[in-house]
Amino acid sequence: MFKRDLKLFNGFLFSDFKYLMAYSIPLTALIGLYLGGYWLFSTPIYIFVIIPAVEFILTHYGIDELETRRAEKGIHWLFDIMLYLNIPIVFGLLIYSLTKIVSYEFLSIEFLGSLLSLGLVIVSNGINVAHELCHRTKTFERFLGKFLLIPSLYMHFYLEHNYGHHLKVATKEDPVTAKYNEPVYSFWISAIKGELLGAIKIQKNRLSRKNTSFFSIYNDMFWYAVIQFFYLFLILVLFNLKGLIFSLLAALFSILMFESVNYIEHYGLLRKKLSSGRYERVQERHSWNSNHILGRIVLYELTRHSDHHRIAETEYQNLKSINNSPQLPFGYPTSILLSFIPVLWFKIMNPRVPRDMYELSLKK
């Protein structure tokens, strides 16, 4: 009986419909919001308890190793539609949450559960999907990506990530490449600050090449600020001060979770600087790879991060697992939890950092 069920589940994992599992996170949030009470903690429990447990079982049976090659499926409307549907899902849950929390006390478990659930939806189905769309070549898809970044108040991510992080990854100049022995808590501060300042610098350079002032209507950072201000003002008008505070806290929590993902993706990995003064090209060994299957699917293959940095425009369904890249011993949810205990994280991860990169981290 168990083997038959495992075979059926295995067949689903290899079908194109496996990415429907990405909707399981907002589904748990919807169930929690509808039922209320302790059910509001369904989403954090699902992500940080159930998914790690299931991944442990699947890893034990070797299922992680069964689908590692690139599928070469190209761009198909099904895979794109699966991404686009996250827009009404994220904003729908945002509005539903706001209609619920107006009747909750600030310090109640309902308010906290709603906050955690919405924040996790914003980071998994908002920022994560926006990351995929912002790498697309079609203008309207990049627009959709930026639109999905509004609830996290992180629209500048588009500039810094595409034109900063992918150029500076695995260097000390990259604000989202965590240093060796750097705790995640100090990383949160340096990453958030570095990404914002990096986006401003990138925008200044882009405008200067066009002989355009930074203080002009052609400044994307200006429009990001206007859009996000209008978003918050609209929430204040419709859902009063409590709704505004809830939205700000949900955005902050989603940002911290997102930066935790950045932390585990590049922790301790560095590129060599060549005699020319330039860095060696980005290789598979400059990002941590994770092939733990459930986390892969619910995050649209984000965990195959080494292949993503190899060619950033590769669609999520075509990313492959690269065996010669550094491997995370656990999936993303478990790794994030471990990072919250720096001593334990360092004990597990430091020995896995390549020796030459460890030596680079000692140099100023």
N, C-alpha and C positions, 0 to 999 in steps of 0.2 A: 504493500500500500504506500509506504513512504517513498520507495524507489519510483513508483509510478507518478506520485505527486511531484517528486523532484524532477522527473523527466519532463512533465508538462510545464513546470516552472522554468526549466532550462530552455524549453522551446520558446516560451514567451520572451525570455531574456535575449534571444538571438533574432527576434522578429523586429520589424520596423516599429511596431506598436509599443515596444518597451519604454519609449520615451514618454508615454502617457503616465508613467510612474512619477514624472516631474510634477504632476498635478496633485500628487498625494500629500504634499506639504500644505498647499492652500486648502485641500479638502479637510485635513485635520483641523485647520484653523476655522473653517466654516462650521464644522461639527461642534467645536468648542464654543464658538460664539452663539450658536443656536441653542445648545443645551445649558450653557452658563456654568457657574460654580467651578468646581475643580476640573471640569471638562475643558476649561479654557487653557489648561496646561498640557493639552493633548499634543500640540505641535512641538514644544521643547522636549517632551518625553519621547515622541516619535523620532525626532532627529538625533537626540543625544543618548537614548537608551535602546529603542527598538532597532534602528538602523545599524548601530554598532553590533548589537547581538546577532542580527541576521547576517551581517557581513562576516562575523566570526565563524558562523556555521558554514556559509558558502565558501569561505576561504579554506576551511577544514576539508571540505569535499572537493577542493581544487577547481571550483567553477570559475574563479577569477582568471584562470589560465586558459580557458577554452575559447575566448574571443579577444585576441590581442592584435590581430592584423587589421590594416585599414580596409574598410569595406568597399571603397571606391564607388559609392552610390551616387555621387554627383549631387546636384541641387534638384530636389524634387519638391513639389508643392506641399506634400504631406509634412516634411520636416520643417518647412518655413511656417506653415499654418500652426504647427505645434508651438512655435515661438511667438507668433503674433497673438495667439489666444491668451497669453499671459498678461497682455495689456488690460483687457476688461476684467480679468481675474484679480489682478493686483489692485486696480482702482475700485473694483466692486467690493472687495474685502475691506479696503480702506474706508469706504463710505459706510459699509455695514458696521464696522468697528466703531466708527464715530457716532452712529445712531445708538449704539449700545452703551458706550462709556459715559455718555452725558448723565446717565442715571446711577453711575457707580461712584462710590466715595474714592478719593485720591489714594488712600492707603489700603484699600480693600484688595482681596485676592483676585476679584474680578477685573479690577483695573490693571493689576500687575500681569495677570494671565493674558488679557487682551493685548497689552503692550508687548509682551514677549512674543506672542503668536504673530501679531502683525509685523513686528520687526523682523522675524525670521522669514516671513513671506516676502517682505520687501527685499531682503538680501538674496534669497534663493531664486525667486521668480521675478524679481525686479532688477537689482544690480547685476546679477549673474547673467540673465537673459540680455540685458542692455549691453553687457560686455561682448556677448556674441554678435549682436546686431551692429554695434559700433565698429566692428571689424569688417563688416560687409562693404562691398564696393558700390552698391546701389544707394543713391541719396536718400530715398524714402525709408530704407531700412535703418540707415544711420539716424534719421529723424526719429523713428520709432524708438531706437535705442536711447536717445537723449530724453525722449518723453518718459520712458520708464525710469529714468534717474531722478525725476522730480520728487517722488515721495521720500527719497533718501537725502534730498537736498545736496546731491553730489554730482551735479551736471558737469562740473569742471573735470570730472574723471575722464570724460571723453578726450579732452585735450592732453592731459598729463599721461594717460595710459597709452594712447596711440602714438604720440609724438615725443614722449619722454621715457616711460618705462620700457618700451620695447627696444629702445636704442641704448638705454643705460643699464638694463637688467644685469644682475650679477656683478655690479660694480659698487664702490662705496659712494658714488654720486647718485645712485638710485635710492630714493626715499623709501621704496617698498621692498627692497632687498634687505631682509633682517640680518644683522651682524651676528657673528659667532658669539655665543654667550650673552646675547641681548635678550632680556625678558620681554614677553609679549606686551606687558603693560607700558614700558617706556617706548616700545615700538609703536603702540597706538598713537602716542603724542607726536613722535618724530615723523611717522608716516602721514598722518592727517595734515600736519603743518607743511611737510615737504611736498605733498601732492598739490596743495592749494598754491603755494609759492611757485612750484614748478609750472603749474598751468598758467599762472600770471606771466611768468618769464617766457614761456612758449608763445603766448598770445602777443606779447610785446615784440618778440623777434619776428613773428609772422607779419605783423602790421608794419614794422620798420622796413622790411624788405619791399613793402608796397608803398613806402613813404607816407604812411598813414599814422596819425597820432593814436596813442593808446586810448586817449579820451575822445572816442568817436563812436558813432552808431555802428561802426564795423567791428567793434570789439565784442567777440562772442561772450566774454566773461560778463560784460555789461548786461547782455540779454539773459544770460543764465540767472543773474541776480534779480532781474526784473520778473522773470517767469516764476522763480521760486518765491519771491516776495508776494506776488499776486496769488500764488497757490496757498500760502499761509494766511494771507488776508481773507481769502475766500472761506477758508476753514474757520477763521475767527468769526466771520459774519454769520455763517451757517450753524456752527456748533459751539459758539462762545469760547471763553478763555480756556475752559477745560479741554475742549477739542484741540485748541492750538497747542497747549502744553503736551497733550497726548501725542500729537503728530510730531512735535519736536523731539520728544523722548524716543518715539518709535524710530525716527530717522537716525538719532544718535546711536541707538542700540544696533540698528542695521549696519551702520558705518563701522562700529567696533567689531561686529561679526565678520564683515567684509575684510577689514584689515587683519583679522585673525587668519583668514584664508590666505591673504598675501604673505603673512608671516610664515606659514607652514610651506608655502609653495617655493620659497627661495632661501630659506634659512641657511646661513653660513656658506652659501655657494658664491664663488667669485671667479671672474675672468682674469687672465693674465694680461698685463700691459706689455705691448711689444716695444722693440727698440725704437720704432717710429713715434712712440708716444700714444699710439692708438691701442685700443683693446682688441684682443683676439675676437673673432666672430662668435656670435652666440651659437652654442652647440647644445645637443640634447642633455649633456651633463650639467647644464647651468640652471635646471629646474628639477624639482622633485616630482616624480611620477607616482601615481597611485592607481592600481588596477582593481581596487576593491569595488565590486560590480554594482552594488545598490547605490552607493554614493556617486558613482560615475553617472548612472542613469538619471537620478533625480536632479543632478546638477548639469545635465546636458554635456557630459564628458569633460567638464572643466578639470577633472583630476588627471586627465592625460595632458598635463600642462607642458611637458617637454616637447611634445609634438606641436602643440599650439605655438610655442616660441620658435619652433623650427620654421613654420610658415603660418603667420598669424591669420591669414585669410582662409585657412582650411575650415570648412564647415564642420560643425560639431559631430555630425554623424560619420564623418570620414577620418576623425582623429584615431590614431593607433597608440598602443602601448609600446614604449621603447625600453627594451630590457637593459640596455647599457647606460641608461640614465639613473641617477640616484633614486632609490625606491623608498617611499614612506612605508614603515612597517604596518601602518594601520590606515583605514580610510579617513576622509576629511573630518567627519564628526568626532571620531575618537581622537584624532590628532589635535583638533582644536581644544578638546577637553584637557588633553595632556599638556598643551602649551600653557594652560592656566596654572599649572604647577611647575614653575621654571626648573626647579631642582630635578624633577622627574623627567621633564622634557630634555634637559641637557644630558642627563645620564643615558637616555635612549638614543638621542639624535646625534650628539657630538661624535661618537665613534663612527657614525655613518658618513660624516662629512669627509670628502676626499682629502687625503693628506696634503696634497699640493695647495688646495684651497684653504686649509687650516693655516698653512704657513704664510699664505698671502694675507690672511686676516691679522697676522701678527705685525705686518709691516704698516707703517704710517703713510 
